[in-house]
């Protein structure tokens, strides 16, 4: 493989791995802030214990996320120097703001939250974790602002062969950012919520620290179902925006080669044949693609063949059709995972409403345990669809991926770094899983149990069993 493909593989693999941790940090920060708020308002020490226990997992995840994220910005200079040279004036500003403002905000108040339990007042301590939660959102905002420019470039002028920012307000109000940010942040809240419900479900199945994990489950389930519905609504808005700004991505995500009829049906599954530019064995839901695109049950959608001809007129000769199979199936994996999250969340709320959480169904709790994998699957497949569907562009309409790679690197150098980074990231992943299991195995009353105390009358097997 050439340096372009290897550099793409490297950036994709490191970004996907890093993005396993980012949504967890954003989601857990919110949940911990809610739990500590309940502690301050109600004075119930169990909520304090919840904030501390889930806070341990947050801190482990945050640390690994920081380590894996450092490499991301280095790659812009190492593998994508021509890209950095072209858009550095635009792209660098939001990344610098994210590091200097949002990340320092998170880091400062994480320190206060860790060491300030007995050193500052309850309200000041509570404020610190809410500022951490705000910092995680601000980090996401500035990073997504940079990504939104790549999807829909605004607020710039090309001068001496470089894109230079001339309107930061246009960047901040970029329509792509306005639909991408809520979709991403709500997905992160769902990720944190399903992690908590999944771990809590496992502990409830084992009848360990039942009162503690039942309350944790209920708080996270409420956040999870609200954010899951929010993701669906925000995703609908994002799909409509794609029809206007990146119609080729929308057509590829539908495997739509020729213009659809009016009304247009949404394809559930299909066999994609990019060589012959056809899609066969299609199963469609009538009217649904029109609704997704225009919020009404009428309207046609342009196909890739039509758009290819339009793009050739606008940008010159070339192949502007993205990897269709990848775009098509990643979108459906995202939708399927998100739909399962909503189903599980609705049933969890039903159990809470009917006051059946005292003895929930074993099969349901097993589903909820494995349900903690659904948000990472949805997040990963969603980002694959977003980035692969933009190909062959790095910056849509301005710069192709092929023109973005560093001119002086060799395929051997990139291959060596791909293997090295993959090995290091695999080790980091194993370390994180090991630390998570260690904390979960000890349980929320680890220090008390070391002194022979028990705080949970429902705990029949002890907090140290995790098998």
Order of alpha helices (4+ residues) and beta strands (2+ residues): alpha-alpha-alpha-alpha-alpha-beta-beta-alpha-alpha-alpha-alpha-beta-beta-alpha-alpha-alpha-alpha-alpha-beta-beta-alpha-alpha
